[in-house]
Amino acid sequence: MKSSTPYGLGTPLVVETCQRIKIDDLLKQCRHEFKEAMMTSQLKMMGIDVELIAAETRFNGVRFWFKCPQCERRVGVLFKHPLSQAIGCRLCLNLRYRKQRYKGMIEGK
C-alpha cells in the first residue's frame, strides 16, 4: 500500500507545528563557539589561565571580554606585571599611563 503524500510521511503537517532550523542561527552559534574555543586555546598556549566573558551587542553580535583574575571585572586589556609576573587589569596592578604621572605638574618645554 503506497502513501498518497510525497516521501511517504503520512498526513501533511503545517509549517508552524514543526521545529524551525535556520542556517543563519546555526552559523552564528558555530561562529560564537568557534571564536571562544580559538581564543581560549590561544591563551592556554601563551600560558595564561584567564576566563572569557561573552556579551551580546546591540545588533545581535557578540563581544568577548577578559575577566580579571584579581578583581573579576570585565576588561578589554590585561597586563602582566614585569616584576611579580602577576596578571590583572590596570587598576589591580596599580599601573598608570605616562601622562597620568605628570598630572598637576608643569611639563618643561
N, CA, C and O of each residue as an XYZ file, in Angstrom:
436
protein
N       0.836     -1.166      0.000
C       0.000      0.000      0.000
C       0.887      1.237      0.000
O       1.729      1.409      0.882
N       0.695      2.084     -0.981
C       1.514      3.262     -1.155
C       0.844      4.479     -0.537
O      -0.371      4.651     -0.639
N       1.649      5.322      0.105
C       1.120      6.546      0.695
C       0.823      7.558     -0.401
O       1.496      7.586     -1.431
N      -0.182      8.383     -0.174
C      -0.548      9.377     -1.177
C       0.250     10.674     -1.041
O       0.150     11.549     -1.901
N       1.029     10.808      0.011
C       1.827     12.028      0.188
C       3.252     11.780     -0.276
O       3.725     10.644     -0.259
N       3.929     12.827     -0.687
C       5.312     12.645     -1.133
C       6.196     12.117     -0.005
O       5.995     12.461      1.160
N       7.141     11.309     -0.342
C       8.131     10.731      0.571
C       7.521      9.818      1.622
O       8.241      9.378      2.518
N       6.266      9.519      1.561
C       5.633      8.595      2.481
C       5.628      9.071      3.925
O       5.781      8.259      4.837
N       5.455     10.368      4.154
C       5.474     10.911      5.514
C       4.104     10.938      6.170
O       3.972     11.399      7.303
N       3.108     10.465      5.493
C       1.771     10.440      6.081
C       1.039     11.752      5.857
O       1.237     12.425      4.846
N       0.196     12.104      6.810
C      -0.621     13.309      6.699
C       0.253     14.561      6.674
O       1.143     14.702      7.512
N       0.016     15.471      5.730
C       0.810     16.700      5.680
C       0.584     17.559      6.922
O      -0.547     17.698      7.389
N       1.653     18.129      7.451
C       1.579     18.973      8.642
C       1.715     20.435      8.257
O       2.124     20.770      7.146
N       1.369     21.281      9.183
C       1.501     22.720      8.985
C       2.910     23.127      9.414
O       3.450     22.581     10.376
N       3.496     24.074      8.707
C       4.868     24.517      8.980
C       5.034     24.979     10.427
O       6.069     24.729     11.044
N       4.024     25.647     10.965
C       4.117     26.193     12.320
C       4.239     25.123     13.400
O       4.669     25.431     14.512
N       3.879     23.889     13.109
C       3.958     22.832     14.115
C       5.314     22.132     14.135
O       5.575     21.304     15.008
N       6.162     22.457     13.191
C       7.477     21.812     13.100
C       8.564     22.700     13.700
O       8.440     23.924     13.734
N       9.619     22.063     14.166
C      10.763     22.809     14.677
C      11.479     23.476     13.512
O      11.733     22.846     12.485
N      11.799     24.742     13.675
C      12.449     25.507     12.609
C      13.955     25.554     12.873
O      14.395     25.916     13.964
N      14.724     25.188     11.871
C      16.183     25.234     11.960
C      16.666     26.171     10.867
O      16.594     25.849      9.681
N      17.160     27.337     11.278
C      17.617     28.328     10.309
C      19.135     28.259     10.190
O      19.845     28.190     11.193
N      19.614     28.277      8.970
C      21.051     28.187      8.728
C      21.790     29.373      9.343
O      22.899     29.209      9.852
N      21.191     30.568      9.304
C      21.840     31.750      9.868
C      22.061     31.604     11.371
O      23.131     31.934     11.882
N      21.039     31.106     12.078
C      21.175     30.914     13.520
C      22.240     29.872     13.842
O      23.020     30.034     14.780
N      22.261     28.812     13.057
C      23.249     27.757     13.264
C      24.663     28.280     13.036
O      25.575     27.975     13.805
N      24.844     29.069     11.974
C      26.161     29.642     11.685
C      26.608     30.609     12.771
O      27.777     30.609     13.157
N      25.688     31.436     13.271
C      26.032     32.372     14.345
C      26.499     31.620     15.581
O      27.497     31.987     16.202
N      25.774     30.567     15.931
C      26.125     29.784     17.112
C      27.485     29.116     16.924
O      28.307     29.114     17.840
N      27.724     28.554     15.750
C      29.003     27.891     15.487
C      30.149     28.888     15.501
O      31.216     28.602     16.045
N      29.937     30.067     14.901
C      30.980     31.094     14.899
C      31.322     31.515     16.317
O      32.494     31.661     16.665
N      30.288     31.712     17.140
C      30.487     32.117     18.533
C      31.299     31.067     19.285
O      32.275     31.398     19.958
N      30.896     29.808     19.171
C      31.596     28.730     19.869
C      33.009     28.544     19.318
O      33.939     28.272     20.077
N      33.173     28.689     18.008
C      34.487     28.550     17.389
C      35.422     29.665     17.844
O      36.578     29.411     18.184
N      34.923     30.902     17.850
C      35.736     32.037     18.302
C      36.187     31.844     19.740
O      37.357     32.041     20.070
N      35.247     31.457     20.588
C      35.564     31.275     22.001
C      36.591     30.161     22.189
O      37.516     30.301     22.989
N      36.438     29.062     21.461
C      37.387     27.948     21.566
C      38.767     28.356     21.064
O      39.778     27.988     21.662
N      38.815     29.116     19.968
C      40.101     29.566     19.428
C      40.817     30.496     20.395
O      42.018     30.353     20.623
N      40.089     31.447     20.962
C      40.721     32.394     21.885
C      41.183     31.702     23.159
O      42.253     32.012     23.683
N      40.387     30.772     23.655
C      40.767     30.038     24.859
C      42.021     29.215     24.610
O      42.912     29.175     25.459
N      42.104     28.557     23.459
C      43.289     27.746     23.168
C      44.517     28.633     22.962
O      45.624     28.244     23.336
N      44.341     29.813     22.375
C      45.460     30.743     22.196
C      45.984     31.211     23.554
O      47.195     31.306     23.750
N      45.085     31.501     24.484
C      45.504     31.924     25.822
C      46.246     30.801     26.543
O      47.231     31.053     27.236
N      45.779     29.571     26.382
C      46.444     28.438     27.036
C      47.835     28.219     26.464
O      48.749     27.832     27.192
N      48.009     28.467     25.151
C      49.330     28.332     24.542
C      50.289     29.384     25.092
O      51.489     29.132     25.206
N      49.768     30.561     25.434
C      50.594     31.625     25.997
C      50.872     31.393     27.478
O      51.661     32.122     28.080
N      50.239     30.396     28.067
C      50.454     30.080     29.473
C      49.640     30.948     30.411
O      49.989     31.091     31.583
N      48.567     31.526     29.914
C      47.732     32.404     30.725
C      46.389     31.721     30.938
O      45.735     31.307     29.981
N      45.985     31.606     32.195
C      44.701     30.989     32.506
C      43.719     32.092     32.898
O      43.650     32.491     34.060
N      42.965     32.577     31.917
C      42.037     33.684     32.123
C      40.682     33.291     31.559
O      40.591     32.689     30.489
N      39.637     33.635     32.288
C      38.282     33.323     31.838
C      37.812     34.365     30.823
O      38.115     35.550     30.956
N      37.076     33.918     29.819
C      36.489     34.815     28.827
C      35.004     34.993     29.123
O      34.324     34.056     29.541
N      34.511     36.210     28.902
C      33.100     36.512     29.089
C      32.550     36.983     27.750
O      33.146     37.844     27.103
N      31.430     36.433     27.334
C      30.789     36.854     26.084
C      29.586     37.727     26.422
O      28.752     37.362     27.251
N      29.509     38.880     25.771
C      28.384     39.791     25.976
C      27.765     40.103     24.617
O      28.471     40.298     23.627
N      26.449     40.144     24.588
C      25.759     40.461     23.340
C      25.798     41.963     23.100
O      25.677     42.757     24.033
N      25.968     42.342     21.834
C      25.949     43.751     21.472
C      24.541     44.148     21.042
O      23.642     43.308     20.995
N      24.355     45.405     20.734
C      23.022     45.902     20.396
C      22.469     45.318     19.106
O      21.252     45.221     18.948
N      23.327     44.932     18.191
C      22.860     44.449     16.892
C      23.099     42.955     16.721
O      23.526     42.504     15.658
N      22.822     42.194     17.766
C      22.901     40.729     17.768
C      24.300     40.191     17.519
O      24.452     39.066     17.042
N      25.306     40.963     17.831
C      26.675     40.490     17.740
C      27.151     40.012     19.100
O      26.408     40.047     20.081
N      28.383     39.571     19.144
C      28.961     39.100     20.402
C      30.303     39.786     20.597
O      31.106     39.863     19.668
N      30.545     40.278     21.790
C      31.820     40.905     22.133
C      32.417     40.106     23.280
O      31.745     39.824     24.272
N      33.687     39.746     23.135
C      34.362     38.980     24.171
C      35.164     39.907     25.074
O      35.744     40.891     24.616
N      35.189     39.581     26.356
C      35.927     40.332     27.361
C      36.763     39.358     28.179
O      36.440     38.174     28.277
N      37.837     39.870     28.763
C      38.584     39.105     29.750
C      37.948     39.336     31.109
O      37.386     40.400     31.369
N      38.039     38.336     31.971
C      37.634     38.503     33.364
C      38.917     38.618     34.168
O      39.713     37.680     34.218
N      39.119     39.769     34.798
C      40.348     39.999     35.558
C      40.454     38.939     36.652
O      39.514     38.770     37.428
N      41.582     38.220     36.734
C      41.712     37.167     37.739
C      41.777     37.692     39.171
O      41.584     36.927     40.116
N      42.043     38.978     39.343
C      42.169     39.519     40.698
C      40.878     40.162     41.200
O      40.426     39.857     42.304
N      40.280     41.050     40.401
C      39.066     41.742     40.857
C      37.796     41.208     40.192
O      36.691     41.596     40.572
N      37.943     40.322     39.203
C      36.837     39.687     38.485
C      35.973     40.677     37.710
O      34.803     40.407     37.442
N      36.558     41.837     37.345
C      35.839     42.786     36.499
C      35.979     42.381     35.044
O      36.881     41.627     34.681
N      35.085     42.883     34.224
C      35.117     42.647     32.783
C      36.012     43.716     32.160
O      35.717     44.908     32.247
N      37.111     43.283     31.530
C      38.064     44.237     30.958
C      38.449     43.818     29.545
O      38.344     42.647     29.179
N      38.893     44.786     28.765
C      39.322     44.522     27.401
C      40.810     44.259     27.293
O      41.263     43.646     26.326
N      41.587     44.720     28.285
C      43.041     44.570     28.247
C      43.525     44.057     29.599
O      43.148     44.582     30.647
N      44.354     43.036     29.561
C      45.030     42.545     30.762
C      46.521     42.812     30.620
O      47.051     42.875     29.511
N      47.184     42.967     31.748
C      48.614     43.239     31.751
C      49.336     42.188     32.582
O      48.769     41.612     33.511
N      50.591     41.949     32.233
C      51.449     41.058     33.010
C      52.516     41.935     33.644
O      53.307     42.563     32.940
N      52.541     41.981     34.972
C      53.473     42.844     35.690
C      54.898     42.362     35.446
O      55.169     41.168     35.566
N      55.827     43.279     35.103
C      57.192     42.861     34.762
C      57.987     42.302     35.940
O      58.901     41.503     35.733
N      57.664     42.698     37.157
C      58.429     42.226     38.318
C      57.806     40.996     38.970
O      58.486     39.993     39.191
N      56.524     41.074     39.275
C      55.879     39.975     40.001
C      55.282     38.915     39.080
O      54.879     37.850     39.550
N      55.219     39.190     37.773
C      54.625     38.287     36.780
C      53.133     38.049     37.024
O      52.557     37.116     36.465
N      52.505     38.889     37.858
C      51.071     38.773     38.120
C      50.293     39.275     36.908
O      50.731     40.184     36.203
N      49.138     38.671     36.682
C      48.273     39.073     35.576
C      47.031     39.721     36.158
O      46.414     39.197     37.086
N      46.673     40.873     35.596
C      45.494     41.574     36.080
C      45.199     42.790     35.241
O      45.881     43.065     34.253
N      44.178     43.514     35.641
C      43.827     44.739     34.926
C      44.722     45.879     35.412
O      45.494     45.715     36.356
N      44.612     47.003     34.772
C      45.446     48.161     35.073
C      45.247     48.632     36.514
O      46.207     49.029     37.174
N      44.023     48.590     36.997
C      43.747     49.063     38.349
C      44.297     48.111     39.410
O      44.847     48.560     40.415
N      44.156     46.825     39.200
C      44.642     45.841     40.179
C      46.162     45.866     40.302
O      46.701     45.709     41.398
N      46.852     46.063     39.184
C      48.314     46.070     39.199
C      48.874     47.454     39.493
O      50.089     47.652     39.482
N      47.980     48.421     39.760
C      48.371     49.790     40.087
C      49.242     50.392     38.986
O      50.281     50.991     39.263
N      48.811     50.230     37.741
C      49.541     50.765     36.595
C      48.922     52.090     36.179
O      47.710     52.282     36.273
N      49.764     52.992     35.721
C      49.311     54.305     35.269
C      49.802     54.546     33.856
O      50.807     53.973     33.434
N      49.096     55.391     33.128
C      49.569     55.833     31.826
C      50.641     56.897     32.034
O      50.661     57.562     33.070
N      51.517     57.060     31.076
C      52.617     58.013     31.186
C      52.124     59.426     31.485
O      52.707     60.116     32.321
N      51.080     59.856     30.829
C      50.543     61.202     31.039
C      50.016     61.391     32.457
O      50.053     62.505     32.978
N      49.531     60.339     33.086
C      48.982     60.453     34.436
C      50.069     60.696     35.470
O      49.780     61.193     36.558
N      51.293     60.362     35.158
C      52.388     60.559     36.112
C      52.649     62.035     36.356
O      53.095     62.417     37.438
N      52.376     62.862     35.364
C      52.686     64.286     35.463
C      51.447     65.136     35.701
O      51.486     66.354     35.524
N      50.370     64.517     36.093
C      49.134     65.261     36.289
C      49.326     66.302     37.395
O      49.750     65.969     38.502
N      49.016     67.541     37.092
C      49.161     68.615     38.066
C      50.526     69.270     38.045
O      50.732     70.295     38.694
N      51.460     68.693     37.309
C      52.801     69.272     37.228
C      52.920     70.066     35.931
O      52.246     69.762     34.947
N      53.754     71.053     35.936
C      54.017     71.814     34.719
C      55.129     71.107     33.977
O      56.236     70.946     34.491
N      54.818     70.682     32.748
C      55.821     69.973     31.962
C      56.760     70.966     31.309
O      56.321     71.997     30.798
N      58.051     70.665     31.321
C      59.047     71.524     30.686
C      58.947     71.460     29.182
O      58.537     70.451     28.609
N      59.331     72.561     28.549
C      59.255     72.604     27.083
C      60.480     72.048     26.444
O      60.574     72.011     25.217
